[in-house]
Amino acid sequence: MERKITNVGRLNGITLPEEVLKHLKAGRGDSVKFTLNDDGTVSIVKKADHNLDFMDDTFIEGLNKAFDQYDEGYKKLVDR
């Protein structure tokens, strides 16, 4: 799929094909997030409805360590 860059007021803009919106499960009024990748590509994802910006890589790494450390205890709680 290709799109041309157009003018939207004083800004540059593109339209998103319906297939892309369906794939993202996004629609008018939803927010999307663009990520500039090191290889020169750009990724686009639908932004979550809730704000999880505080969950950076360090936070997630800490959660993973905690889950790994206490995994058996968590499993025993579930089996109660």
Rosetta constraint file for C-alpha pairs under 8 A:
AtomPair CA 3 CA 14 HARMONIC 6.57 0.50
AtomPair CA 3 CA 15 HARMONIC 7.05 0.50
AtomPair CA 3 CA 16 HARMONIC 7.89 0.50
AtomPair CA 4 CA 14 HARMONIC 6.50 0.50
AtomPair CA 5 CA 12 HARMONIC 6.34 0.50
AtomPair CA 5 CA 13 HARMONIC 5.55 0.50
AtomPair CA 5 CA 14 HARMONIC 5.17 0.50
AtomPair CA 6 CA 12 HARMONIC 5.67 0.50
AtomPair CA 6 CA 13 HARMONIC 5.23 0.50
AtomPair CA 6 CA 14 HARMONIC 6.09 0.50
AtomPair CA 7 CA 11 HARMONIC 5.80 0.50
AtomPair CA 7 CA 12 HARMONIC 4.81 0.50
AtomPair CA 7 CA 13 HARMONIC 5.88 0.50
AtomPair CA 8 CA 12 HARMONIC 5.77 0.50
AtomPair CA 8 CA 13 HARMONIC 5.78 0.50
AtomPair CA 16 CA 20 HARMONIC 6.35 0.50
AtomPair CA 16 CA 21 HARMONIC 6.76 0.50
AtomPair CA 17 CA 21 HARMONIC 6.57 0.50
AtomPair CA 18 CA 22 HARMONIC 6.15 0.50
AtomPair CA 19 CA 23 HARMONIC 6.13 0.50
AtomPair CA 20 CA 24 HARMONIC 6.17 0.50
AtomPair CA 21 CA 25 HARMONIC 5.87 0.50
AtomPair CA 21 CA 26 HARMONIC 5.06 0.50
AtomPair CA 21 CA 27 HARMONIC 6.14 0.50
AtomPair CA 22 CA 26 HARMONIC 6.31 0.50
AtomPair CA 22 CA 27 HARMONIC 7.86 0.50
AtomPair CA 24 CA 45 HARMONIC 6.50 0.50
AtomPair CA 24 CA 46 HARMONIC 5.97 0.50
AtomPair CA 25 CA 46 HARMONIC 7.37 0.50
AtomPair CA 26 CA 30 HARMONIC 6.05 0.50
AtomPair CA 26 CA 46 HARMONIC 6.23 0.50
AtomPair CA 30 CA 46 HARMONIC 7.24 0.50
AtomPair CA 30 CA 47 HARMONIC 7.51 0.50
AtomPair CA 31 CA 46 HARMONIC 6.11 0.50
AtomPair CA 31 CA 47 HARMONIC 5.35 0.50
AtomPair CA 32 CA 44 HARMONIC 6.54 0.50
AtomPair CA 32 CA 45 HARMONIC 5.52 0.50
AtomPair CA 32 CA 46 HARMONIC 4.32 0.50
AtomPair CA 32 CA 47 HARMONIC 4.83 0.50
AtomPair CA 33 CA 44 HARMONIC 5.56 0.50
AtomPair CA 33 CA 45 HARMONIC 5.40 0.50
AtomPair CA 33 CA 46 HARMONIC 6.26 0.50
AtomPair CA 33 CA 47 HARMONIC 5.76 0.50
AtomPair CA 34 CA 42 HARMONIC 6.55 0.50
AtomPair CA 34 CA 43 HARMONIC 5.56 0.50
AtomPair CA 34 CA 44 HARMONIC 4.61 0.50
AtomPair CA 34 CA 45 HARMONIC 6.79 0.50
AtomPair CA 35 CA 42 HARMONIC 5.56 0.50
AtomPair CA 35 CA 43 HARMONIC 5.02 0.50
AtomPair CA 35 CA 44 HARMONIC 6.46 0.50
AtomPair CA 36 CA 40 HARMONIC 6.96 0.50
AtomPair CA 36 CA 41 HARMONIC 6.35 0.50
AtomPair CA 36 CA 42 HARMONIC 4.76 0.50
AtomPair CA 36 CA 43 HARMONIC 6.64 0.50
AtomPair CA 37 CA 41 HARMONIC 5.33 0.50
AtomPair CA 37 CA 42 HARMONIC 5.75 0.50
AtomPair CA 37 CA 43 HARMONIC 7.22 0.50
AtomPair CA 48 CA 52 HARMONIC 7.77 0.50
AtomPair CA 54 CA 59 HARMONIC 7.81 0.50
AtomPair CA 55 CA 59 HARMONIC 5.48 0.50
AtomPair CA 55 CA 60 HARMONIC 6.27 0.50
AtomPair CA 56 CA 60 HARMONIC 6.37 0.50
AtomPair CA 57 CA 61 HARMONIC 5.98 0.50
AtomPair CA 58 CA 62 HARMONIC 6.21 0.50
AtomPair CA 59 CA 63 HARMONIC 6.35 0.50
AtomPair CA 60 CA 64 HARMONIC 6.19 0.50
AtomPair CA 61 CA 65 HARMONIC 6.28 0.50
AtomPair CA 62 CA 66 HARMONIC 6.24 0.50
AtomPair CA 63 CA 67 HARMONIC 6.14 0.50
AtomPair CA 64 CA 68 HARMONIC 6.06 0.50
AtomPair CA 65 CA 69 HARMONIC 6.01 0.50
AtomPair CA 66 CA 70 HARMONIC 6.08 0.50
AtomPair CA 67 CA 71 HARMONIC 5.29 0.50
AtomPair CA 70 CA 74 HARMONIC 6.29 0.50
AtomPair CA 71 CA 75 HARMONIC 6.25 0.50
AtomPair CA 72 CA 76 HARMONIC 6.28 0.50
AtomPair CA 73 CA 77 HARMONIC 6.39 0.50
AtomPair CA 74 CA 78 HARMONIC 6.45 0.50
AtomPair CA 75 CA 79 HARMONIC 6.33 0.50
AtomPair CA 76 CA 80 HARMONIC 6.49 0.50
